[in-house]
Amino acid sequence: MDQNIRFEHFVEFTKDDCLFCAGRESGSKRRCLYLIINHTGRVYRRHCDSWNVIDPADEAHIRQQAEAAKRSGSGVQYFVSRSHFNN
């Protein structure tokens, strides 16, 4: 996995304490989708038609990059308060 991701879009599900992120890998320019579930500490990456759990060694790095991008305002941000995931 390319460790440097330029996040472009965020959807924060406040009720579920989750963050959906879309970005591009800096090396390959491939689009990548992540689902960060804060209350479980899990990070998932979309691959084809399924969500795969990210290796624990990479979770913290993905979280840090996403949070830094959110704080800097580098991506479009949406907030959803009326949703419910079964996670």
N, C-alpha and C positions, 0 to 999 in steps of 0.2 A: 504494500500500500504506500502510495506517495504521502509522506508525512506533512506536506505543506498544502493546505487547502485554502482557496480564496472563497469564503462564504459570501453568497449574494442575496439569499432570501432566508427569512426566519418566520416561522409561525409558532407562537408561544401559546400553548394550551394551559392557561392559568389554573383552571379547576383541576386538571390532571397532573400538574407539575411536570409537563413535558415540553420539549422543544424540537420542532421539525426544522431541519436545516438543509439548504441546497447550496452547492458550491461547485468549484472546479479544482481538480488537482493541478498544482502548479507545473509539474513536469509534463504530464500527458494531455492536459487540458480536458480530460474526461469529466463529465458531470458526475457528481456524487450526491447521494441523499443520505441523511442521517436522522435518526430519531433518538434523542437523549431523554431518558426517563430519570428525572432527578431523584425521586424518592426511593428508587431501587438502585441507583448508581449505574444502571446499564446503559450502554450505547449500542445502537443497531445501525447497520449499513444496508441499504437496499442493493440487492444483487438479483438481476433478472426479475423473477416474480415472487421473491421472498425477502424477508428481513433477516439478516445474519447478525449474531452477537459479535461485537468487536472484541478482539483479543484484549485482555485486561491491561497488558503493557501499553496499548495504544489509546485506551479510554481516556485517561487523564489528558493526554496531548490533544485529542479531538475536542474535549470539553474546553480546554484552555483556549484553543484557537477560536472556537465558536463564541465564547464569552468575550474575548478580546475584540472580535469583529462586531459583536453586538454593541459593546461599549463605544467603539469608535464610530458607529453609525455607518459602517461600510456596506451594509446590505439593507434591503427593504425589509421592514419589520411589520408583522401583523400580530394581533392579540385576539385570542378566542377565549371567552369565558364560559360559554354554555356548550360543553362537549363532555363526552365520557368514553374513555378507552377502557377496555378490559385488559390491563397489563399486569 
